[in-house]
Amino acid sequence: MWKFPGKGSHPHPSCSFLTVKETDTASLDIVRFAQREVFPEVRNMLKDYDAFPNVTRQGSSTGKCCPSALRKLRPILVRGLLCIGGQLQNSPLNVDARHPFVIPKRHHVTELIIRHYHLSVGHCGTQYVLAATRERFWIVHGHSTVRHYLKNCQTCLLWKARACGQVMVPLPKCRVTPGF
């Protein structure tokens, strides 16, 4: 991906690329935007945890501030992003795998994320795409949401298409008439 050249950003301003840090920051900003659109009241009720490895359960949603779709996830705010709580705080897993970002169902950002993972795993089915996305993102009502977006994949529709059935034509008279 290209980026616009800035002052002192690269020795050759016409040939500068995005860095990993820039793409990660952009993806977090996009997730933050989607969460602000769909879950504004939940984000306002929760407390932000800056000391991430020592996330405690205090202040996480216990019910009244969350819609029923988020209540079981016990969401927490980490770096301004809505994440699911859980019991994996002391796990050696990556931070994003311990507390995946909550993504709304039926949102354009969700569709782009599902499409990205669907292509990266080679047009696999619903369960595999859902497992791949859950390494970093938690989609609300994930199974039905992934299934909804995958049923419109043109490549998968072509691969799953039925072969044409062969229609038998009537036999000619000379083949069906008994010869005496």
Secondary structure as UniProt FT lines:
FT   TURN            7..8
FT   TURN            13..14
FT   HELIX           20..38
FT   HELIX           40..45
FT   STRAND          48..49
FT   HELIX           52..54
FT   TURN            58..59
FT   TURN            64..65
FT   HELIX           68..71
FT   TURN            72..73
FT   STRAND          75..78
FT   TURN            79..80
FT   STRAND          81..84
FT   TURN            89..90
FT   HELIX           95..98
FT   STRAND          101..103
FT   HELIX           108..120
FT   TURN            121..122
FT   HELIX           126..133
FT   TURN            134..136
FT   STRAND          137..139
FT   TURN            140..141
FT   HELIX           142..150
FT   TURN            151..152
FT   HELIX           154..159
FT   HELIX           173..176
//
